[in-house]
Amino acid sequence: MLTLDQIQLRGFFILNPQLVIEWLESYAADEKNDQWGMRQVLEIHDAYLTITGFDPTTLCLDDFAGFRGFLNTEMGLTEEAAKGTTSQLLKIFPADVLSEEKASLVLDEPQSRCNEKYLEREPSRTQLLIYQSLFSTMEPGGVVYVDFASLGSALNESTLQFLSGLLSKHFASLTTEQAETDAGLIIALTQSLLHQNPSVDFGDIRLSMAKSMSFISDVRMHAEWQMHNAGYFRGDVYENWKLISGVILNFFVANNILRLSKSGQQLLATN
């Protein structure tokens, strides 16, 4: 699922940010209007336009129905919530552009048909994945990009959702610099685990102590071989393993994907 947080992390992509600010200031002149709420609606609308590739100046009623479908299909909003958000969006357009009668047609459309109209717009899975690859860090405004696309065909919806949940919690306690380092290592190790466990959703991978020991041993040997071949010195190899072992312990072991025996703990030791 796509979250509002991920949409906000990417920011406006199709709509002109400055024009949005000016319009929101005008909108907020009426104290009855919720500027922050409307900004969120516009941010979601911008994501919809980005993913479907539609021009905001040539939208028709079916495009607004498709927006309702986007809210339900990609963001998981209930039919009632999707109608409410769409109703807010429709308020933006003056009556001579979108009459109340036409707005009612959009809101009265069956949700299932709205979902179909969204899919008929051939949403870009690449653009959708860009949004889903963004996560907040502990720093104000901090954002980290996770290269989910590198997982290729192994990245099904179940694996994406499971990984996203774990990563969201993990990055929330890290600085942006730490998160960027961890992101690359987590994806590389996830790629290895999925390769060794084909046709298994990532959320179902739970290695025994023996298999975890074998996996960690292979990772360490491969990491050291790569570093030595690249001409790095022993101190660099040590620092690299320190980063990898930290990710193994704080992400994969902490989330019960790997299990540590005493030998496994010794293999991860960096002192």
SULBELNOR-V226356 format. One record per residue. N is the residue number from 0. D_LAST is the distance of its C-alpha to the last C-alpha in Angstrom with 1 decimal. Layout:
n,d_last
N,D_LAST
N,D_LAST
//
This chain:
n,d_last
0,41.1
1,41.3
2,40.7
3,42.3
4,39.0
5,38.2
6,41.8
7,41.4
8,38.1
9,39.9
10,42.9
11,46.5
12,47.0
13,50.7
14,52.3
15,52.6
16,50.3
17,52.7
18,55.7
19,53.8
20,53.1
21,56.8
22,58.0
23,55.8
24,57.1
25,60.6
26,59.9
27,58.4
28,61.7
29,63.0
30,61.3
31,61.7
32,59.3
33,55.5
34,54.0
35,50.4
36,51.5
37,53.5
38,50.6
39,48.5
40,51.4
41,51.7
42,48.0
43,48.3
44,51.6
45,49.9
46,47.2
47,50.1
48,51.9
49,48.8
50,48.1
51,51.8
52,52.6
53,55.8
54,57.6
55,57.9
56,61.4
57,62.8
58,61.7
59,64.1
60,64.4
61,62.5
62,59.5
63,59.4
64,59.7
65,56.8
66,54.8
67,55.4
68,54.2
69,51.0
70,50.3
71,50.8
72,49.3
73,46.2
74,45.5
75,46.6
76,49.2
77,52.0
78,55.5
79,56.6
80,53.6
81,54.1
82,57.7
83,56.9
84,54.5
85,57.0
86,59.8
87,58.0
88,57.5
89,61.2
90,62.2
91,60.9
92,63.8
93,67.3
94,70.1
95,71.9
96,68.8
97,67.8
98,70.5
99,69.9
100,71.6
101,69.2
102,66.2
103,67.5
104,67.6
105,63.9
106,63.1
107,65.5
108,64.1
109,62.5
110,58.7
111,58.6
112,60.8
113,58.6
114,55.6
115,57.6
116,58.6
117,55.0
118,54.1
119,57.3
120,55.8
121,53.2
122,50.1
123,47.5
124,44.4
125,42.6
126,43.4
127,42.6
128,39.1
129,38.5
130,39.1
131,37.1
132,34.1
133,33.9
134,31.7
135,31.4
136,28.3
137,28.0
138,29.7
139,33.5
140,34.8
141,31.3
142,31.6
143,29.4
144,30.9
145,29.6
146,31.0
147,32.5
148,35.1
149,32.6
150,32.5
151,36.2
152,38.3
153,35.4
154,35.6
155,38.4
156,39.4
157,37.6
158,34.2
159,34.8
160,35.6
161,32.7
162,30.1
163,31.8
164,31.7
165,27.9
166,27.3
167,29.6
168,27.7
169,24.3
170,25.4
171,27.4
172,24.3
173,22.8
174,24.0
175,25.9
176,23.4
177,20.6
178,23.2
179,24.2
180,20.8
181,20.3
182,23.9
183,23.6
184,20.6
185,22.3
186,25.5
187,24.0
188,22.3
189,25.5
190,27.6
191,25.8
192,26.3
193,29.9
194,30.5
195,29.4
196,31.5
197,34.7
198,37.4
199,35.1
200,34.7
201,31.1
202,31.7
203,32.5
204,29.3
205,27.5
206,25.5
207,25.2
208,22.0
209,23.0
210,23.8
211,20.7
212,18.6
213,20.9
214,20.7
215,16.9
216,16.9
217,19.7
218,18.2
219,15.1
220,17.5
221,19.9
222,17.5
223,16.3
224,20.0
225,21.2
226,19.0
227,19.9
228,23.5
229,23.6
230,22.8
231,19.4
232,17.2
233,13.8
234,12.3
235,14.3
236,13.2
237,9.5
238,10.9
239,13.3
240,11.1
241,9.2
242,12.9
243,14.0
244,11.6
245,12.5
246,16.1
247,16.0
248,14.8
249,17.0
250,20.0
251,20.5
252,19.1
253,20.4
254,23.8
255,23.9
256,24.2
257,21.3
258,20.6
259,17.5
260,17.9
261,15.5
262,14.8
263,14.4
264,11.8
265,9.8
266,10.6
267,9.4
268,5.9
269,3.8
270,0.0
//
